[in-house]
Amino acid sequence: MKKLVTLIAAFAFAGSAAAQSFPWKAVHIVVPNPPGGTVDIVARAVQQGLSEKLSQPVVVEVKPGGNNIIGTEIVARAAADGHTILLGGTHTVINPLLRKLPYDGLNAFTPVARLAATPNVIAVHQSVPVHTIDELRALAKTRPLNFATSPSGNGIYLAGERFKALAGIEMNSVPYQGGVQAAVAVAGGHAEVLVAPLSDAMPHVASGKLRVLAVTSPERVDSLKDVPTLAESGLKGFQALQWFGAFVPAGTPRPTIERLSAEMLESIQRPAVASAFAKLGLSVMPLGPDAFAEFLRSETVMFAAAIRQAGVKAE
């Protein structure tokens, strides 16, 4: 009888918890990238505003490793109640195209909101005697250059491979844990060329250690108005943005997704956040759940083609 009473009480508690309106406890934003990078910055920009809107603590957890798989899997296996959020990016789309995963790829998640984006840059260490893409191409044809990038198969790596193919040059790829680490390496003179998000490179551009030759966005960016796009530099047909967005485990109730999306998008568009982003070369690029889902479908098609072009093999 005692066991029956305990069981009934347990079911009653579970039913009561399920009936509570979201949120009823702390919300965790999981960053699957290295600390201090753009994904981490975007997560922390959302953190304060989201906490105020939800009246609950919002905790940012940095869980890097395994080509972003470790942190992503944590969210895929979390309860589908809105309290665990993945701050994802291009790797969220690319990993299912290249790797056997311990979760069901994009099917393991429901998109909540696209938040921000930044172009990649083609940059060089200040000692490299080039100031344009044409000069870089000419130099690369006289001797091998080392370019710092991220691990094989992620968005930054693919951007580098696409640039090499379009420019008709060969460069030796030197992989680092992420764009921040790659930018530090080139700024320190350990590699000559950088292909990485502008937001990761910006501190070293400001210090004069890196010289940006071109950006991969369709238009010039406000923070580097004198720097041409790749198209303006004679390499048309190549655009690449590193974007950042929020996901929750598949099965999360639609009202919870809509609440999170509205609150996150409002948080990211606060004037202070937009101003801070602009200094880093980040732009607020908001999309709600349905528009973000459509964007992800187009990104999947684009990256599948880029992977074939770069000759990257699935693991």
C-alpha positions as CSV (number, residue, x, y, z in Angstrom):
1,M,0.0,0.0,0.0
2,K,2.8,2.4,0.9
3,K,4.4,1.7,-2.5
4,L,1.1,2.5,-4.3
5,V,0.8,5.8,-2.4
6,T,4.4,6.7,-3.3
7,L,3.7,5.8,-7.0
8,I,0.5,7.9,-7.1
9,A,2.3,10.8,-5.5
10,A,5.1,10.6,-8.1
11,F,2.6,10.6,-11.0
12,A,0.8,13.5,-9.4
13,F,4.1,15.5,-9.1
14,A,5.0,14.7,-12.7
15,G,1.6,15.8,-13.9
16,S,1.8,19.0,-11.9
17,A,5.3,19.8,-13.4
18,A,4.1,19.1,-16.9
19,A,1.1,21.5,-16.4
20,Q,3.3,24.4,-15.3
21,S,3.7,27.1,-17.8
22,F,7.1,27.7,-19.3
23,P,9.6,28.5,-17.8
24,W,9.5,27.0,-14.3
25,K,13.2,26.7,-13.7
26,A,16.6,28.0,-14.9
27,V,17.2,28.0,-18.7
28,H,20.6,26.8,-20.0
29,I,22.1,28.0,-23.3
30,V,24.7,25.5,-24.5
31,V,27.6,26.8,-26.6
32,P,29.3,23.8,-28.4
33,N,32.2,26.1,-29.5
34,P,35.4,27.2,-27.8
35,P,35.0,29.9,-25.1
36,G,35.4,33.5,-26.2
37,G,34.4,32.9,-29.8
38,T,31.5,34.5,-31.7
39,V,28.9,31.8,-30.6
40,D,29.9,32.5,-27.0
41,I,29.5,36.2,-27.5
42,V,26.1,35.9,-29.1
43,A,24.9,33.6,-26.3
44,R,26.0,36.0,-23.6
45,A,24.4,38.9,-25.5
46,V,21.1,37.1,-25.3
47,Q,21.6,35.9,-21.7
48,Q,20.7,39.0,-19.8
49,G,17.7,40.1,-21.8
50,L,16.3,36.6,-21.9
51,S,16.6,36.2,-18.1
52,E,14.7,39.5,-17.6
53,K,12.0,38.5,-20.0
54,L,11.6,35.0,-18.6
55,S,12.0,36.0,-14.9
56,Q,14.3,33.0,-14.5
57,P,18.1,32.6,-14.4
58,V,19.7,32.0,-17.8
59,V,23.0,30.1,-17.7
60,V,25.5,29.9,-20.5
61,E,27.4,26.6,-20.6
62,V,30.4,26.3,-22.9
63,K,30.8,22.7,-24.0
64,P,33.3,22.5,-26.9
65,G,34.9,19.5,-28.5
66,G,34.4,16.9,-31.2
67,N,33.7,19.3,-34.0
68,N,31.0,20.9,-31.9
69,I,29.3,17.5,-31.4
70,I,29.8,17.2,-27.7
71,G,27.7,20.3,-26.7
72,T,25.2,19.7,-29.5
73,E,24.5,16.1,-28.2
74,I,23.9,17.5,-24.7
75,V,21.0,19.5,-26.1
76,A,19.7,16.7,-28.4
77,R,19.3,14.5,-25.3
78,A,17.8,17.1,-23.0
79,A,14.2,17.2,-22.0
80,A,12.0,18.8,-24.7
81,D,10.6,21.5,-22.4
82,G,12.5,24.6,-23.6
83,H,14.9,24.8,-20.7
84,T,17.9,23.7,-22.7
85,I,18.8,25.7,-25.8
86,L,21.5,25.1,-28.4
87,L,23.3,28.1,-29.7
88,G,24.2,26.7,-33.1
89,G,25.7,27.8,-36.4
90,T,26.8,26.5,-39.7
91,H,28.3,23.5,-38.0
92,T,24.8,22.4,-37.0
93,V,24.0,22.0,-40.7
94,I,27.4,20.7,-41.8
95,N,28.0,17.9,-39.3
96,P,25.0,15.8,-40.4
97,L,26.3,16.0,-44.0
98,L,29.8,14.7,-43.0
99,R,29.7,12.7,-39.9
100,K,28.0,9.8,-38.2
101,L,26.4,11.5,-35.2
102,P,25.2,10.2,-31.8
103,Y,21.9,12.1,-32.5
104,D,19.6,12.4,-35.4
105,G,21.2,15.4,-37.1
106,L,18.9,18.4,-37.6
107,N,15.9,16.1,-37.0
108,A,16.9,16.1,-33.3
109,F,16.1,19.8,-33.1
110,T,13.5,22.4,-33.7
111,P,14.7,25.8,-34.9
112,V,13.8,28.7,-32.6
113,A,15.4,31.8,-34.1
114,R,18.3,33.0,-36.2
115,L,20.0,35.8,-34.3
116,A,23.1,37.2,-35.9
117,A,25.6,36.7,-38.7
118,T,29.1,37.8,-39.7
119,P,31.0,37.5,-43.0
120,N,34.3,35.6,-43.2
121,V,37.4,37.6,-44.0
122,I,40.4,36.9,-46.1
123,A,43.2,38.5,-44.1
124,V,47.0,38.3,-43.8
125,H,49.6,38.9,-41.1
126,Q,50.9,42.5,-41.2
127,S,54.3,41.3,-42.5
128,V,52.9,39.6,-45.6
129,P,53.6,42.0,-48.5
130,V,50.1,42.0,-50.1
131,H,47.2,44.5,-49.9
132,T,44.7,43.0,-52.4
133,I,43.3,39.6,-53.4
134,D,45.2,39.8,-56.7
135,E,48.5,40.4,-54.9
136,L,47.7,37.4,-52.6
137,R,47.0,35.2,-55.6
138,A,50.3,36.3,-57.3
139,L,52.3,35.6,-54.1
140,A,50.7,32.2,-53.7
141,K,51.8,31.2,-57.1
142,T,55.5,32.0,-56.2
143,R,55.7,30.0,-53.0
144,P,53.4,28.0,-50.7
145,L,51.5,30.0,-48.1
146,N,50.1,28.7,-44.8
147,F,46.5,29.6,-44.0
148,A,45.0,29.2,-40.6
149,T,41.5,27.8,-40.5
150,S,39.2,25.5,-38.3
151,P,39.0,21.7,-38.4
152,S,38.3,20.0,-41.7
153,G,34.6,20.1,-42.7
154,N,33.3,23.0,-40.7
155,G,32.0,26.3,-42.3
156,I,35.2,28.2,-41.9
157,Y,37.2,25.4,-43.4
158,L,34.8,25.1,-46.4
159,A,35.0,28.8,-46.9
160,G,38.8,28.6,-47.2
161,E,38.6,25.7,-49.6
162,R,36.1,27.5,-51.8
163,F,38.3,30.6,-51.8
164,K,41.3,28.5,-52.9
165,A,39.3,26.9,-55.7
166,L,37.9,30.2,-56.9
167,A,41.2,32.0,-56.7
168,G,43.0,29.1,-58.5
169,I,45.7,28.9,-55.8
170,E,47.1,26.3,-53.4
171,M,47.7,27.0,-49.8
172,N,48.6,24.7,-46.9
173,S,45.7,24.4,-44.5
174,V,46.7,24.7,-40.8
175,P,43.7,23.7,-38.6
176,Y,43.0,25.3,-35.2
177,Q,40.2,24.6,-32.7
178,G,38.1,27.6,-33.9
179,G,38.2,30.9,-35.6
180,V,39.4,32.7,-32.5
181,Q,42.5,30.4,-32.2
182,A,43.1,30.7,-36.0
183,A,43.1,34.5,-35.8
184,V,45.4,34.5,-32.8
185,A,47.8,32.3,-34.8
186,V,48.0,34.6,-37.8
187,A,48.2,37.7,-35.6
188,G,51.2,36.1,-33.9
189,G,52.9,35.3,-37.2
190,H,52.5,31.5,-36.9
191,A,50.6,31.4,-40.2
192,E,50.4,33.9,-43.0
193,V,46.8,33.9,-44.2
194,L,43.5,33.8,-42.3
195,V,40.1,32.6,-43.4
196,A,37.8,33.2,-40.4
197,P,34.7,35.1,-39.2
198,L,35.2,38.9,-39.1
199,S,34.0,38.8,-35.5
200,D,36.9,36.5,-34.5
201,A,39.5,38.6,-36.4
202,M,38.3,42.0,-35.4
203,P,40.4,42.6,-32.3
204,H,43.6,41.8,-34.3
205,V,42.5,44.0,-37.2
206,A,42.0,46.9,-34.7
207,S,45.5,46.3,-33.3
208,G,47.0,46.4,-36.7
209,K,48.3,42.8,-36.6
210,L,46.0,41.6,-39.3
211,R,45.3,43.2,-42.7
212,V,41.9,42.4,-44.2
213,L,42.0,41.9,-48.0
214,A,38.3,41.1,-48.6
215,V,35.0,40.1,-46.9
216,T,32.8,37.3,-48.1
217,S,29.5,39.2,-47.6
218,P,27.4,40.4,-50.6
219,E,28.1,44.0,-49.6
220,R,30.9,45.8,-47.7
221,V,30.5,45.9,-43.9
222,D,30.2,49.2,-41.9
223,S,33.1,48.4,-39.6
224,L,35.5,48.0,-42.6
225,K,34.1,50.3,-45.3
226,D,37.4,50.5,-47.2
227,V,37.6,46.7,-47.5
228,P,36.1,45.3,-50.8
229,T,34.0,42.2,-51.1
230,L,35.4,39.2,-52.9
231,A,33.1,40.0,-55.8
232,E,34.6,43.5,-56.0
233,S,38.0,41.8,-55.9
234,G,37.3,39.9,-59.1
235,L,36.1,36.6,-57.5
236,K,32.4,36.5,-58.2
237,G,30.0,33.7,-57.2
238,F,31.2,33.2,-53.6
239,Q,29.4,34.6,-50.6
240,A,29.6,33.1,-47.1
241,L,28.1,34.2,-43.8
242,Q,28.7,32.6,-40.5
243,W,25.3,32.7,-38.8
244,F,24.2,32.0,-35.3
245,G,20.8,30.7,-34.1
246,A,18.9,29.0,-31.3
247,F,17.6,25.4,-31.4
248,V,15.6,23.3,-28.9
249,P,15.2,19.5,-28.7
250,A,12.6,18.2,-31.2
251,G,9.2,17.8,-29.5
252,T,9.4,21.0,-27.6
253,P,5.8,22.5,-27.4
254,R,5.1,25.1,-30.1
255,P,4.0,27.8,-27.5
256,T,7.3,27.4,-25.7
257,I,9.2,27.8,-29.0
258,E,7.2,30.9,-29.9
259,R,7.8,32.4,-26.5
260,L,11.5,31.7,-26.7
261,S,11.8,33.1,-30.2
262,A,10.0,36.3,-29.4
263,E,12.0,36.9,-26.3
264,M,15.4,36.1,-27.8
265,L,14.8,38.2,-30.9
266,E,13.7,41.2,-28.8
267,S,16.8,40.7,-26.5
268,I,19.2,40.6,-29.5
269,Q,17.7,43.8,-31.0
270,R,18.3,46.0,-28.0
271,P,20.3,49.1,-29.0
272,A,23.2,48.3,-26.7
273,V,23.6,44.8,-28.2
274,A,23.3,46.0,-31.8
275,S,26.0,48.6,-31.1
276,A,28.3,46.1,-29.4
277,F,27.8,43.7,-32.3
278,A,28.7,46.3,-34.9
279,K,32.1,46.9,-33.3
280,L,32.8,43.2,-33.7
281,G,31.6,43.0,-37.3
282,L,28.5,41.1,-36.3
283,S,25.0,42.0,-37.6
284,V,21.7,41.3,-36.1
285,M,19.8,39.1,-38.6
286,P,16.6,38.0,-37.0
287,L,14.4,35.1,-38.3
288,G,11.5,33.5,-36.4
289,P,11.0,29.7,-36.2
290,D,9.4,29.1,-39.6
291,A,11.6,31.4,-41.6
292,F,14.7,30.0,-39.8
293,A,13.6,26.5,-40.8
294,E,13.3,27.5,-44.4
295,F,16.7,29.1,-44.2
296,L,18.2,25.9,-42.8
297,R,16.8,23.9,-45.8
298,S,18.6,26.3,-48.2
299,E,21.8,26.2,-46.2
300,T,21.7,22.4,-46.3
301,V,21.6,22.4,-50.1
302,M,24.3,25.0,-50.4
303,F,26.7,23.2,-48.0
304,A,26.1,19.9,-49.6
305,A,27.3,21.4,-52.9
306,A,30.3,23.1,-51.2
307,I,31.4,19.8,-49.7
308,R,31.3,18.1,-53.1
309,Q,33.2,21.0,-54.6
310,A,35.9,21.0,-51.9
311,G,36.2,17.2,-52.1
312,V,35.7,16.7,-48.4
313,K,34.9,13.1,-47.6
314,A,32.3,12.0,-45.1
315,E,33.8,10.5,-41.9
